[in-house]
Amino acid sequence: MLPRLLAFSLVATSLTFAAELPPVPVKAIAQKQELLFADDFQGPTPDKVWHKVVPTFAVENGALKGTQTRDKDVPSADGKSVIRAHAAVHGLEIPTKDSVVEVKIKFAGATMIDVEFDDRKYTGAHYGHLCRAQVRLNGVTLIDERDGTMRNDIYAMNKQPEKKAERAALLKGRTVTYPAKLEAGKWYALVVETVGDEMRVTIDGQPAGYLKSSGIAHATKSKIELGVAGKDGFFDDLKVWNAASAKR
């Protein structure tokens, strides 16, 4: 039996949070259609439908636990390259365009928990990254990666310090962070809606983040991935629906 969901509280009292942040729609932007997937993690190990992307995940006490084990850069086995530090990532092949993802999350040492959408066949962005919603104890970040941080030309600028200003200009409007105040050790109900070029996040039913950006509209979101940075982050009662635009 999961602990009772506790109320999510925002740092700011207004849905606009701050003058520079877009207001978060009070009502849902997505209307649930077909239930595509559900998992309550009651087995001894993750279901075979899940695949490992970056270690390490395990089932513990009826929940999926992610622990970042690639926490520092290390040389590859042949010594010719470097294996970079990376959050733990667990993946599903669930083709969607517009969707609603519901999942319960808990921080137990983790610094970040996220829900990500990818299309490995898309070659215009690094590793087919499209968009994601990241949750931290002090904030919620929404990112358009396809046309932002992971777009091939912008991604290449990471290694070109002289293009820092140009890169910053190209990334304008592709990422937004809203303040939040969450507590470690407590369960929260996270909902991530994607409809067209919009993404909306709620936590415990309260509007927590919103981004409108072209990369979110990618029509073939073939993968959904769960990520955890740090030690440890938990997921439970995951549900994924196809969705249609809600009337607003």
GIKAHU-V728519 format. One record per residue. N is the residue number from 1. PHI is phi in degrees with one decimal (999 if undefined). PSI is psi in degrees with one decimal (* if undefined). OMEGA is omega in radians with two decimals (NA if undefined). Layout:
n->N phi->PHI psi->PSI omega->OMEGA
n->N phi->PHI psi->PSI omega->OMEGA
This chain:
n->1 phi->999 psi->125.9 omega->-3.11
n->2 phi->-76.8 psi->149.0 omega->3.04
n->3 phi->-59.2 psi->151.1 omega->3.12
n->4 phi->-60.2 psi->136.1 omega->3.09
n->5 phi->-63.5 psi->132.0 omega->-3.14
n->6 phi->-103.2 psi->154.3 omega->-3.00
n->7 phi->-64.5 psi->136.7 omega->3.03
n->8 phi->-85.0 psi->133.5 omega->3.13
n->9 phi->-123.1 psi->137.7 omega->3.11
n->10 phi->-93.8 psi->149.6 omega->3.09
n->11 phi->-64.5 psi->-44.1 omega->-3.13
n->12 phi->-89.5 psi->159.3 omega->-3.12
n->13 phi->-97.4 psi->-12.0 omega->-3.12
n->14 phi->-108.2 psi->148.6 omega->3.11
n->15 phi->-66.6 psi->-15.7 omega->3.09
n->16 phi->-81.4 psi->-15.3 omega->3.06
n->17 phi->61.0 psi->-57.5 omega->3.13
n->18 phi->-155.5 psi->157.5 omega->-3.01
n->19 phi->-57.8 psi->-32.8 omega->-3.06
n->20 phi->-85.3 psi->-7.5 omega->-3.12
n->21 phi->-96.3 psi->137.4 omega->3.09
n->22 phi->-67.7 psi->145.6 omega->3.11
n->23 phi->-65.0 psi->143.1 omega->3.09
n->24 phi->-86.4 psi->125.3 omega->3.10
n->25 phi->-53.5 psi->133.1 omega->-3.13
n->26 phi->-69.6 psi->-37.7 omega->-3.13
n->27 phi->-96.9 psi->157.8 omega->3.13
n->28 phi->-58.8 psi->142.6 omega->3.05
n->29 phi->-93.0 psi->-12.2 omega->-3.09
n->30 phi->-121.4 psi->143.3 omega->3.06
n->31 phi->-111.0 psi->122.3 omega->-3.10
n->32 phi->-61.4 psi->140.3 omega->3.06
n->33 phi->-118.3 psi->-110.0 omega->-3.09
n->34 phi->-83.1 psi->133.1 omega->3.02
n->35 phi->-75.1 psi->117.8 omega->-3.06
n->36 phi->-94.0 psi->-29.6 omega->-3.03
n->37 phi->-162.6 psi->145.5 omega->3.04
n->38 phi->-149.2 psi->143.0 omega->3.12
n->39 phi->-151.8 psi->125.9 omega->3.09
n->40 phi->-107.2 psi->6.6 omega->3.00
n->41 phi->55.6 psi->45.9 omega->-3.13
n->42 phi->-90.2 psi->-11.5 omega->3.11
n->43 phi->-78.6 psi->173.1 omega->-3.12
n->44 phi->-73.9 psi->-21.1 omega->3.13
n->45 phi->-139.8 psi->162.9 omega->3.07
n->46 phi->-57.3 psi->140.8 omega->3.11
n->47 phi->-56.2 psi->150.7 omega->-3.09
n->48 phi->-62.3 psi->-18.8 omega->3.12
n->49 phi->-66.0 psi->-24.8 omega->3.09
n->50 phi->-76.6 psi->147.5 omega->3.03
n->51 phi->-130.3 psi->146.8 omega->-3.12
n->52 phi->-74.9 psi->131.2 omega->3.06
n->53 phi->-109.7 psi->-57.6 omega->3.02
n->54 phi->-135.6 psi->127.7 omega->-3.10
n->55 phi->-61.1 psi->151.4 omega->0.30
n->56 phi->-144.5 psi->137.5 omega->3.10
n->57 phi->-129.2 psi->148.4 omega->3.09
n->58 phi->-153.5 psi->158.9 omega->3.04
n->59 phi->-90.5 psi->131.2 omega->-3.13
n->60 phi->-141.2 psi->119.0 omega->3.11
n->61 phi->53.4 psi->43.9 omega->3.06
n->62 phi->74.4 psi->23.4 omega->3.08
n->63 phi->-142.2 psi->158.0 omega->3.10
n->64 phi->-90.2 psi->121.7 omega->-3.12
n->65 phi->-107.1 psi->126.8 omega->3.05
n->66 phi->-107.5 psi->136.2 omega->3.13
n->67 phi->-136.1 psi->123.0 omega->3.12
n->68 phi->-72.5 psi->115.9 omega->3.10
n->69 phi->-107.5 psi->-19.9 omega->2.99
n->70 phi->-88.9 psi->73.3 omega->-3.01
n->71 phi->-98.9 psi->4.9 omega->3.05
n->72 phi->-154.9 psi->156.8 omega->3.10
n->73 phi->-70.3 psi->134.8 omega->3.11
n->74 phi->-137.0 psi->152.3 omega->3.09
n->75 phi->-66.1 psi->147.2 omega->3.06
n->76 phi->-69.9 psi->168.1 omega->-3.09
n->77 phi->-59.0 psi->-35.5 omega->-3.12
n->78 phi->-87.9 psi->-2.9 omega->3.10
n->79 phi->73.5 psi->7.0 omega->-3.07
n->80 phi->-95.0 psi->-10.6 omega->-3.12
n->81 phi->-147.5 psi->-178.0 omega->-3.13
n->82 phi->-122.5 psi->131.4 omega->3.03
n->83 phi->-89.4 psi->113.7 omega->-3.01
n->84 phi->-78.5 psi->149.2 omega->3.01
n->85 phi->-58.3 psi->143.1 omega->-3.05
n->86 phi->-157.8 psi->143.9 omega->3.04
n->87 phi->-59.4 psi->153.3 omega->3.02
n->88 phi->-70.1 psi->137.2 omega->-3.07
n->89 phi->-136.7 psi->132.0 omega->3.11
n->90 phi->-121.1 psi->134.8 omega->-2.97
n->91 phi->-124.0 psi->157.5 omega->3.08
n->92 phi->-134.0 psi->141.9 omega->2.99
n->93 phi->-92.4 psi->97.2 omega->3.11
n->94 phi->-135.1 psi->94.8 omega->-3.13
n->95 phi->-65.0 psi->125.5 omega->3.07
n->96 phi->-141.1 psi->162.9 omega->2.93
n->97 phi->-114.3 psi->-62.5 omega->3.02
n->98 phi->-112.1 psi->140.9 omega->-3.03
n->99 phi->-155.1 psi->166.8 omega->2.94
n->100 phi->-126.5 psi->123.6 omega->3.08
n->101 phi->-113.2 psi->121.5 omega->3.08
n->102 phi->-115.0 psi->134.7 omega->3.09
n->103 phi->-158.5 psi->145.6 omega->3.03
n->104 phi->-89.5 psi->138.2 omega->-3.11
n->105 phi->-129.8 psi->152.6 omega->3.09
n->106 phi->-145.9 psi->131.4 omega->3.06
n->107 phi->-89.7 psi->126.2 omega->3.10
n->108 phi->-135.8 psi->47.9 omega->-3.06
n->109 phi->118.3 psi->-19.0 omega->3.12
n->110 phi->-65.5 psi->147.6 omega->3.05
n->111 phi->-97.9 psi->-18.9 omega->-3.11
n->112 phi->-156.0 psi->139.8 omega->3.02
n->113 phi->-129.8 psi->134.5 omega->-3.12
n->114 phi->-143.7 psi->164.4 omega->3.01
n->115 phi->-120.0 psi->127.1 omega->-3.01
n->116 phi->-126.5 psi->150.0 omega->3.08
n->117 phi->-121.2 psi->132.7 omega->-3.09
n->118 phi->-135.8 psi->164.0 omega->2.98
n->119 phi->-143.9 psi->97.2 omega->-3.05
n->120 phi->-62.4 psi->-21.5 omega->3.14
n->121 phi->-81.6 psi->-12.0 omega->3.13
n->122 phi->-82.1 psi->121.8 omega->-3.03
n->123 phi->-100.4 psi->1.7 omega->-3.11
n->124 phi->-82.9 psi->-8.6 omega->3.14
n->125 phi->-136.5 psi->149.3 omega->-3.12
n->126 phi->-54.5 psi->122.2 omega->3.08
n->127 phi->57.7 psi->21.7 omega->3.11
n->128 phi->69.5 psi->21.4 omega->3.13
n->129 phi->-68.8 psi->135.4 omega->-3.08
n->130 phi->-113.4 psi->-61.0 omega->-3.10
n->131 phi->-162.8 psi->162.1 omega->-3.14
n->132 phi->-158.7 psi->161.5 omega->3.02
n->133 phi->-122.3 psi->119.9 omega->-3.13
n->134 phi->-107.7 psi->137.7 omega->3.09
n->135 phi->-119.0 psi->130.9 omega->3.00
n->136 phi->-124.3 psi->168.4 omega->-3.13
n->137 phi->-61.9 psi->-26.5 omega->-3.08
n->138 phi->-114.2 psi->9.9 omega->-3.13
n->139 phi->-177.3 psi->163.1 omega->3.09
n->140 phi->-124.2 psi->123.4 omega->-3.11
n->141 phi->-116.5 psi->130.2 omega->3.07
n->142 phi->-112.8 psi->134.6 omega->-3.01
n->143 phi->-133.1 psi->128.2 omega->2.90
n->144 phi->-90.3 psi->103.5 omega->-3.11
n->145 phi->-87.4 psi->-33.4 omega->-3.08
n->146 phi->-58.7 psi->-45.8 omega->-3.13
n->147 phi->-105.8 psi->11.4 omega->-3.12
n->148 phi->-126.4 psi->-118.7 omega->-2.95
n->149 phi->-57.1 psi->-30.6 omega->-3.07
n->150 phi->-101.9 psi->-1.9 omega->3.06
n->151 phi->-58.8 psi->135.2 omega->-2.92
n->152 phi->-50.6 psi->-48.4 omega->-3.09
n->153 phi->-68.3 psi->-36.8 omega->3.13
n->154 phi->-70.9 psi->-40.8 omega->3.12
n->155 phi->-59.4 psi->-39.8 omega->3.14
n->156 phi->-64.4 psi->-26.7 omega->-3.12
n->157 phi->-68.8 psi->-14.1 omega->3.09
n->158 phi->-57.7 psi->-28.8 omega->-3.12
n->159 phi->-100.3 psi->13.8 omega->-3.12
n->160 phi->-127.8 psi->83.8 omega->-3.08
n->161 phi->-54.8 psi->-30.5 omega->-3.11
n->162 phi->-69.3 psi->-12.1 omega->3.14
n->163 phi->-105.9 psi->18.6 omega->-3.11
n->164 phi->-58.0 psi->-45.5 omega->-3.11
n->165 phi->-68.1 psi->-40.6 omega->3.12
n->166 phi->-63.4 psi->-41.9 omega->3.12
n->167 phi->-62.5 psi->-44.3 omega->-3.14
n->168 phi->-60.4 psi->-38.8 omega->3.13
n->169 phi->-65.9 psi->-39.8 omega->-3.13
n->170 phi->-68.7 psi->-26.8 omega->-3.10
n->171 phi->-88.4 psi->-4.0 omega->-3.12
n->172 phi->-59.2 psi->125.9 omega->3.12
n->173 phi->84.5 psi->0.0 omega->-3.10
n->174 phi->-93.8 psi->-12.9 omega->-3.13
n->175 phi->-140.7 psi->142.0 omega->3.09
n->176 phi->-143.7 psi->141.3 omega->3.11
n->177 phi->-125.8 psi->128.1 omega->3.09
n->178 phi->-106.9 psi->140.6 omega->3.10
n->179 phi->-69.7 psi->149.8 omega->3.10
n->180 phi->-149.2 psi->166.7 omega->3.08
n->181 phi->-138.8 psi->96.2 omega->3.13
n->182 phi->-110.2 psi->164.4 omega->-3.13
n->183 phi->-119.7 psi->137.2 omega->3.05
n->184 phi->-65.6 psi->147.2 omega->3.09
n->185 phi->84.6 psi->0.7 omega->-3.14
n->186 phi->-115.3 psi->145.9 omega->3.11
n->187 phi->-85.6 psi->139.2 omega->3.08
n->188 phi->-130.8 psi->146.3 omega->3.10
n->189 phi->-93.3 psi->109.6 omega->-3.13
n->190 phi->-99.1 psi->131.7 omega->3.06
n->191 phi->-126.7 psi->128.3 omega->3.10
n->192 phi->-119.4 psi->116.8 omega->3.11
n->193 phi->-106.8 psi->134.5 omega->2.98
n->194 phi->-126.5 psi->123.2 omega->3.10
n->195 phi->-139.3 psi->119.1 omega->-3.10
n->196 phi->57.6 psi->-128.2 omega->-3.13
n->197 phi->-98.3 psi->23.2 omega->-3.11
n->198 phi->-118.2 psi->143.7 omega->3.00
n->199 phi->-131.0 psi->132.8 omega->3.13
n->200 phi->-128.8 psi->139.7 omega->-3.14
n->201 phi->-122.6 psi->136.5 omega->2.96
n->202 phi->-125.5 psi->152.5 omega->3.04
n->203 phi->-130.9 psi->123.8 omega->-3.03
n->204 phi->51.4 psi->38.6 omega->3.07
n->205 phi->80.2 psi->-1.0 omega->-3.12
n->206 phi->-100.9 psi->134.1 omega->3.11
n->207 phi->-55.1 psi->129.1 omega->-3.03
n->208 phi->-129.6 psi->-14.9 omega->3.13
n->209 phi->-176.0 psi->153.1 omega->-3.12
n->210 phi->-155.3 psi->136.5 omega->3.07
n->211 phi->-142.0 psi->134.1 omega->3.03
n->212 phi->-117.1 psi->114.2 omega->-3.07
n->213 phi->-158.9 psi->144.6 omega->-2.94
n->214 phi->-58.3 psi->-35.9 omega->-3.08
n->215 phi->-65.8 psi->-23.8 omega->3.12
n->216 phi->-64.2 psi->-24.9 omega->-3.08
n->217 phi->-79.9 psi->3.9 omega->3.13
n->218 phi->-50.1 psi->128.6 omega->-2.94
n->219 phi->-80.5 psi->-16.7 omega->-3.09
n->220 phi->-123.6 psi->72.4 omega->3.04
n->221 phi->-78.6 psi->91.1 omega->-2.98
n->222 phi->-85.0 psi->-18.0 omega->-3.10
n->223 phi->-131.6 psi->143.2 omega->2.95
n->224 phi->-118.1 psi->131.0 omega->-3.11
n->225 phi->-129.1 psi->144.9 omega->3.08
n->226 phi->-106.7 psi->134.6 omega->-3.09
n->227 phi->-127.4 psi->150.1 omega->3.08
n->228 phi->-139.2 psi->126.1 omega->2.97
n->229 phi->-106.1 psi->135.9 omega->-3.11
n->230 phi->88.1 psi->-165.4 omega->-3.04
n->231 phi->-136.3 psi->120.3 omega->-0.11
n->232 phi->-122.7 psi->164.6 omega->3.04
n->233 phi->-132.5 psi->141.4 omega->-3.06
n->234 phi->-117.7 psi->147.8 omega->3.04
n->235 phi->-127.3 psi->147.7 omega->3.04
n->236 phi->-154.3 psi->159.3 omega->3.05
n->237 phi->48.7 psi->56.8 omega->3.12
n->238 phi->-79.9 psi->134.0 omega->3.04
n->239 phi->-137.9 psi->139.8 omega->3.13
n->240 phi->-128.9 psi->125.7 omega->3.11
n->241 phi->-118.3 psi->144.7 omega->2.76
n->242 phi->-65.3 psi->152.5 omega->-3.09
n->243 phi->-141.9 psi->160.8 omega->3.00
n->244 phi->-122.0 psi->161.9 omega->3.12
n->245 phi->-64.4 psi->131.6 omega->3.10
n->246 phi->-82.8 psi->147.3 omega->3.10
n->247 phi->-74.6 psi->129.1 omega->-3.12
n->248 phi->-126.7 psi->* omega->NA
